[in-house]
């Protein structure tokens, strides 16, 4: 995601959404998120202390991943 962010990809683009799909499938090994809870997971990354861990890779990564997760949840989950 950091590479795509640096290349100015947008959160809705297929390359970004492909990575978010992989993240969603990985998360499903631990719990089965609903549309709402997966979107909330993105907000958690953006709005909690997790933000700092993501910012270590790129300062805009927390907001980027939260937006991409929201798009995925709205488009792919019921």
C-alpha positions as CSV (number, residue, x, y, z in Angstrom):
1,X,0.0,0.0,0.0
2,X,2.8,2.4,0.8
3,X,4.2,1.9,-2.7
4,X,0.9,2.6,-4.3
5,X,0.4,5.6,-2.1
6,X,3.7,7.0,-3.2
7,X,2.7,6.4,-6.8
8,X,-0.4,8.5,-6.2
9,X,-2.9,5.7,-6.6
10,X,-6.3,6.4,-5.1
11,X,-8.0,4.3,-2.5
12,X,-10.7,3.1,-4.9
13,X,-8.4,1.9,-7.6
14,X,-8.3,-1.8,-8.4
15,X,-4.6,-2.2,-7.3
16,X,-5.3,-0.8,-3.9
17,X,-8.6,-2.7,-3.5
18,X,-6.8,-6.0,-4.4
19,X,-4.5,-5.5,-1.4
20,X,-7.4,-4.6,0.8
21,X,-9.1,-7.8,-0.3
22,X,-6.0,-9.7,0.8
23,X,-6.1,-7.9,4.1
24,X,-9.8,-8.7,4.6
25,X,-9.2,-12.4,3.8
26,X,-6.3,-12.4,6.3
27,X,-8.4,-10.8,9.0
28,X,-11.0,-13.5,8.4
29,X,-8.6,-16.0,9.8
30,X,-9.1,-14.4,13.2
31,X,-12.6,-13.1,13.1
32,X,-15.4,-12.5,10.5
33,X,-16.0,-8.8,10.2
34,X,-19.2,-7.4,9.0
35,X,-19.5,-4.4,6.7
36,X,-19.7,-2.1,9.7
37,X,-17.0,-3.8,11.8
38,X,-14.5,-3.9,8.9
39,X,-15.1,-0.2,8.2
40,X,-14.7,0.4,11.9
41,X,-11.3,-1.4,11.8
42,X,-10.1,1.2,9.3
43,X,-11.3,3.9,11.6
44,X,-9.4,2.3,14.4
45,X,-6.2,2.4,12.4
46,X,-6.8,6.0,11.6
47,X,-8.0,7.2,15.0
48,X,-6.1,5.3,17.6
49,X,-2.5,4.7,18.7
50,X,-2.2,2.3,15.8
51,X,-1.9,5.4,13.6
52,X,1.7,5.8,14.7
53,X,2.7,2.3,13.6
54,X,1.2,3.0,10.1
55,X,2.7,6.5,10.0
56,X,6.1,4.9,10.4
57,X,5.8,3.6,6.8
58,X,4.2,6.8,5.4
59,X,2.5,9.8,7.1
60,X,-0.6,9.4,5.0
61,X,-1.0,5.6,5.3
62,X,-3.5,5.5,8.2
63,X,-6.0,7.8,6.3
64,X,-5.3,6.0,3.0
65,X,-5.9,2.5,4.4
66,X,-9.0,3.7,6.3
67,X,-10.5,5.1,3.1
68,X,-9.6,2.0,1.1
69,X,-11.2,-0.3,3.8
70,X,-14.3,1.9,3.8
71,X,-14.6,1.6,0.0
72,X,-14.1,-2.2,0.2
73,X,-16.6,-2.6,2.9
74,X,-19.3,-0.6,1.1
75,X,-18.7,-2.3,-2.2
76,X,-18.0,-5.9,-1.2
77,X,-19.7,-6.6,2.1
78,X,-23.3,-6.9,3.0
